[in-house]
Amino acid sequence: VVLGKALLLGLELLVAADIIRTVVLDTTLASVAGLGALVLVRTFLGWTLSVEVEGRWPWQQSEAKGAQP
């Protein structure tokens, strides 16, 4: 569980670093398209890791929260 959460945090940091690098250094159409592809892949990886760690999709409520109004 701890390793999965560390991987999720690492993916988030990599996405943030790529966004900053693209905005600051190289704002061509090709670099923005590459950034978009990287964000999509990393988002998919983050969702799959979240499903493995928590046992549910990120947008689903947990069972404890879903039981209460």
C-alpha positions in Angstrom: 0.0 0.0 0.0 2.8 2.4 0.9 4.7 1.6 -2.3 1.6 2.1 -4.4 0.9 5.5 -2.8 4.6 6.5 -3.3 4.4 5.6 -7.0 1.2 7.6 -7.3 2.9 10.6 -5.8 5.9 10.2 -8.1 3.6 10.1 -11.1 2.0 13.4 -10.0 5.3 15.0 -9.5 6.5 13.9 -12.9 3.4 15.3 -14.6 3.9 18.6 -12.8 7.6 18.8 -13.8 6.7 18.1 -17.4 4.1 20.8 -17.4 6.6 23.3 -15.9 9.3 22.3 -18.3 7.1 22.7 -21.3 5.7 26.1 -20.3 9.1 27.5 -19.3 11.5 26.1 -21.9 9.7 25.0 -25.0 6.2 26.0 -26.0 6.0 24.6 -29.5 3.0 22.7 -30.8 5.0 19.5 -30.9 6.1 19.8 -27.3 2.6 20.6 -26.1 1.3 17.6 -28.0 4.0 15.4 -26.5 3.1 16.7 -23.1 -0.6 15.9 -23.7 0.3 12.3 -24.6 2.5 12.0 -21.5 -0.2 13.3 -19.2 -2.7 10.9 -20.7 -0.4 7.9 -20.2 0.6 8.9 -16.7 -3.1 9.6 -15.7 -4.0 6.1 -16.9 -1.2 4.6 -14.9 -2.2 6.6 -11.9 -5.8 5.3 -12.2 -4.7 1.7 -12.5 -2.4 2.1 -9.5 -5.2 3.6 -7.5 -7.5 0.7 -8.3 -4.8 -1.7 -7.2 -4.1 0.2 -3.9 -7.6 1.2 -2.9 -9.7 -1.4 -4.7 -12.0 1.2 -6.4 -11.8 3.8 -9.1 -10.7 7.3 -8.0 -14.1 8.8 -8.7 -16.1 6.2 -6.8 -16.9 6.8 -3.1 -15.5 4.5 -0.6 -17.9 2.1 1.1 -17.6 3.9 4.5 -18.5 7.3 2.9 -21.2 5.8 0.6 -23.1 4.3 3.6 -23.6 7.7 5.3 -25.9 10.4 3.7 
